[in-house]
């Protein structure tokens, strides 16, 4: 288990073995099972979903407002979801005083799988709901479908993030820097 994933398991356990989670830095944690709570997975998913949702909504709104075809609208939404997803992670990590190369490396490691899964889920919902991609910005169908698509993305991605974090990957690689 990675050091960051171990900290995730011990966050909020001040006094654990007589020290806080940060005091675990620098010594071995062999034998830990990598158990991650659903709360931790949901929190990581919400963090990632925030950036994705900003990009997804912005892309869908721009594509719909400009009357773009479905394909270009979805591509725009995906590009913006990745941009804002990574940007929010990088902004949070900047407080740790890391260089740009490390910031980008950590953001890519933390969010890529999560964003891919979310984008497949939310754009899939938008494409299969009858009329959702052709609804106007003033339509309840547009906003309802978009909200539903983000909920589905959260529900699909949370168990995947739980599994990934339990292996010391995904959001686990940045957890130690969020304190």
C-alpha atoms as one frame of an Amber mdcrd trajectory, in Angstrom:
protein
   0.000   0.000   0.000   1.335   3.440  -0.821   2.142   5.920   1.893  -0.664
   8.194   0.666  -3.245   5.402   0.754  -2.125   4.507   4.253  -2.694   8.100
   5.349  -6.173   7.946   3.859  -6.937   4.946   6.043  -5.653   6.765   9.125
  -6.952  10.283   8.466  -8.752  11.561  11.503  -7.091   9.003  13.770  -4.992
  11.398  15.793  -3.475   9.437  18.593  -3.224   6.278  16.470  -0.185   4.577
  17.941   0.485   7.810  19.802   0.830  10.050  16.738  -1.202  11.589  13.953
  -1.469  10.357  10.366   1.425  12.549   9.182   3.766  10.937  11.661   3.468
   7.731   9.609   5.651   9.248   6.897   8.997   7.580   6.481   8.444   4.098
   7.875   7.214   0.823   6.435   3.584  -0.201   6.374   3.970  -3.730   5.054
   1.013  -5.949   5.843  -1.728  -3.311   5.599  -4.746  -4.655   3.755  -5.542
  -1.512   1.796  -9.096  -1.244   3.108 -10.735   1.974   2.027 -14.067   3.173
   3.355 -16.990   4.013   1.099 -16.915   7.489   2.644 -13.323   7.969   1.488
 -14.180   6.704  -1.998 -17.243   8.961  -2.194 -15.206  11.961  -1.046 -12.535
  11.318  -3.679 -15.224  10.839  -6.322 -16.973  14.083  -5.353 -13.656  15.909
  -5.521 -13.054  14.629  -9.028 -16.690  15.077 -10.050 -16.552  18.764  -9.137
 -14.028  19.548 -11.858 -15.650  17.136 -14.302 -19.069  18.656 -13.699 -17.803
  22.185 -14.304 -16.309  21.129 -17.629 -19.176  18.850 -18.600 -21.872  21.447
 -17.917 -19.865  24.227 -19.570 -19.197  22.072 -22.644 -22.840  21.021 -22.966
 -24.034  24.603 -22.504 -21.565  26.012 -25.055 -22.281  23.234 -27.558 -26.034
  23.644 -27.160 -25.891  27.458 -27.278 -23.789  27.346 -30.459 -26.095  24.669
 -31.926 -23.155  22.315 -32.463 -23.799  18.740 -33.535 -23.807  16.080 -30.806
 -20.273  14.827 -31.560 -18.500  18.185 -31.238 -20.598  19.049 -28.162 -19.547
  15.828 -26.434 -15.890  16.300 -27.413 -15.979  19.857 -26.027 -17.581  18.639
 -22.789 -14.958  15.901 -22.389 -12.021  18.217 -23.069 -13.344  20.768 -20.582
 -14.072  18.056 -17.994 -10.456  16.882 -18.146  -9.178  20.464 -18.067 -11.206
  21.489 -15.023 -10.740  18.136 -13.283  -6.962  18.412 -13.513  -7.001  22.157
 -12.805  -8.852  21.748  -9.499  -6.474  19.008  -8.386  -3.452  21.115  -9.331
  -4.874  24.155  -7.524  -5.311  22.074  -4.364  -1.793  20.690  -4.609  -0.154
  24.097  -5.213  -0.484  24.776  -1.494   1.979  21.912  -0.918   4.684  23.923
  -2.709   5.302  21.352  -5.454   6.845  22.194  -8.830   4.760  22.155 -12.006
   6.167  18.851 -13.254   5.209  17.124  -9.982   1.815  18.878  -9.905   0.936
  17.641 -13.385   2.256  14.128 -12.673   0.171  13.871  -9.499  -2.972  15.261
 -11.145  -2.676  12.795 -14.014  -2.101   9.893 -11.607  -4.919  10.955  -9.278
  -7.688  11.777 -11.710  -7.273  10.192 -15.139  -9.101   6.897 -14.569 -11.816
   8.598 -12.550 -12.422  11.254 -15.211 -12.491   8.663 -18.007 -15.114   6.599
 -16.177 -17.174   9.686 -15.343 -17.084  10.940 -18.916 -18.171   7.588 -20.324
 -21.015   7.436 -17.803 -22.315  10.985 -18.022 -22.022  11.360 -21.786 -23.512
   7.897 -22.201 -26.558   8.974 -20.212 -26.902  12.162 -22.247 -26.749  10.165
 -25.494 -29.254   7.465 -24.509 -31.907   9.703 -22.952 -34.328  10.519 -25.766
 -34.090  14.179 -26.736 -31.491  15.148 -24.122 -28.791  16.113 -26.620 -31.263
  18.120 -28.692 -33.001  19.911 -25.816 -32.652  23.680 -25.521 -30.912  25.420
 -22.630 -34.341  26.590 -21.409 -35.590  23.008 -21.274 -36.071  21.067 -18.083
 -35.087  17.975 -20.084 -31.624  19.434 -20.757 -30.927  20.288 -17.115 -32.629
  17.196 -15.707 -30.700  14.902 -18.048 -27.448  16.668 -17.196 -28.112  16.326
 -13.454 -29.036  12.658 -13.874 -25.913  12.041 -15.963 -23.687  13.459 -13.220
 -25.457  11.382 -10.564 -24.933   8.235 -12.651 -21.273   9.188 -13.149 -20.852
   9.494  -9.373 -22.573   6.159  -8.689 -20.555   4.300 -11.325 -17.202   5.874
 -10.428 -17.334   5.583  -6.616 -16.800   1.792  -6.440 -14.046   2.036  -9.043
 -12.329   4.748  -7.013 -12.688   2.621  -3.880 -10.884  -0.224  -5.600  -8.186
   2.065  -7.080  -7.535   3.922  -3.804  -7.285   0.596  -1.972  -4.355  -0.214
  -4.230  -2.583   3.064  -3.441  -3.469   4.616  -6.792  -5.845   7.317  -8.002
  -6.762   9.884  -5.387  -4.540   8.068  -2.864  -1.451   9.559  -4.540  -2.504
  13.101  -3.614  -4.136  12.487  -0.253  -1.001  13.133   1.774  -0.745  16.604
   0.228  -4.270  17.675   1.231  -3.420  18.261   4.873
